[in-house]
Amino acid sequence: MWLTVAISSAILFGLAGWWMKRSQMSGGTTSALLLGLYASGTFGFGVHAAFEGSLASLADYRIWVAGAIIGAGSAIGNAVFMKALDYGPASLTSPLTNMNIMLVVALGTLVYKEPLHLTQACGILLLLLSVVLISYKKQIQAVPAQRQWFLYVGAAVIFFTFRNGGLKVTEGWGFASAPILFVGYLLSFLWFALQSKEKNGSTRKSAYRTGLLYGLLAGLFSYAGLQLYATALATGPANLAAPIFATNSLVVAAGAILIYKEKLNAAQWAAFACMMIGLVVIRL
């Protein structure tokens, strides 16, 4: 059962990333995109928590602390992820940011004593090899914008670890995921609302509306994907559920290659292949 839930979470969360990519390609503003994403996501988690009867747990300050940490990982992670898309192709940026799964796998294996099989270890090695291949090519070109791409991708990996790994920690403490994610998305929405208010005066209305529309769509899929991911963590091993969830990048990468015709050179295709094979092998 948890395997089906984990696969579904990857597909739905991948569609959230796809709408974020569509916003970027359509000229939507990032601030409006993230505002819309966290608005509809907050609504989704709020309704979910009310439906399951866990809203009362909001009286516990620990829910707010956990929500603030996980929300910061999500909000800042998404912000730097969108910046990374400005400097590199989505077909590489999205899979690379999912390398936070290695840290989540380590959390499940070392802290929660979940077994790590040989195939999963091979998958991790393939992911590391992909980073070496991409870094080697980028360093030869020595383009400033590409160095910025590495910086933003690295930051996204760290912050997304707080989100994906944090859900495993709070699940281990016995907290329901919906109210924690509700708090995280609510605080993120308030943060981006303040930023959006400051920038709105100099932003074209059409670009703002485009970003907001695609953000609202992305938020609904983000809610559905993350809620299913939390369910998979609660019912299955984190060192398997997390790698499966990380394959959400396949949705974004496939769309970027098929629809927007993004081109990769030979070294980048080799790195891309290592990432995809690694993400598959690590969940066997």
Steps between C-alpha positions, in 0.01 A plus 500: 500500500773749594676436167196611301464806721869590454482468121183712493670766713787521251266545203284765665792695644673482163198669344542782752855549374375491144257789561787694654700443183203606286476823697865574437473428127184713475663802663327476837666667797659273759360697795143462371559133418614418853222712650240301307669170577495553875150648494336195341733264687403655835134461409552136404680404821250696709203319349682167534580562868141605569366192324721260697439686828861603570453879502475493882872411512578857393475587871830313547795737455712211370279482192581865427874452556508193275282674244727805498811288436339285232331805347832685482653202324215499249476876444872577476558178308240598240637855479857388427371222272326762284822703493690190391260461206609845383857374456464139387263256324213354699589153369815516718403748771197307623668157529808651667298675770351162580840383620375598846363145499846372594479692826150368565618146424782550751248625756280193457792258500716639782242656733193283441699180430328427170687241289706624203546240230779475244284627215412815697867563575579463128232756424665749734836446329341565160359830628845602625651410162248722325610796712866438411422488128295820503747689719795403278332632187382820664841579647662475157262759359555727803197718429396720797130427449572129520681542832191676628297202381707266719452732798122510463474125440711427810285729714184333368636157595562613860167675552293226338665257742339689788163450332532136392702381799305713746180319415666170596613645834157638591337174392737322739381732777141399433382835354242513223648636178208716380507764779881524481489553126211743547715710735801475268303610195314771692821661626651471153191664350525792742869543418444505125193723541723765658757462223235509231351821643838671487571394140151532353538869421774438243362174362299476179144394577496232231820340633363515854169338400682228306722415795207503741286273282770239449592529868146418609505192277845397627387538860214255460732234360762587761245440777387168352855377437641598839201360689537167325876508563436551872260206492764285330752594771250402768421162344830403336880538535638851446812376320270358229212750504733800467683375186167412339367846582814650345405358162250788477782667306427264210174685435672839476797367304284312250284806441801728455658268242185405307314830501768770535765305305779566754833375364773320694856428386658153523641544851171638630305213344737257677443681830127508441501125428694431822250701701200326350652152538606584855152616596357175364761264648488661843138403544538133395 
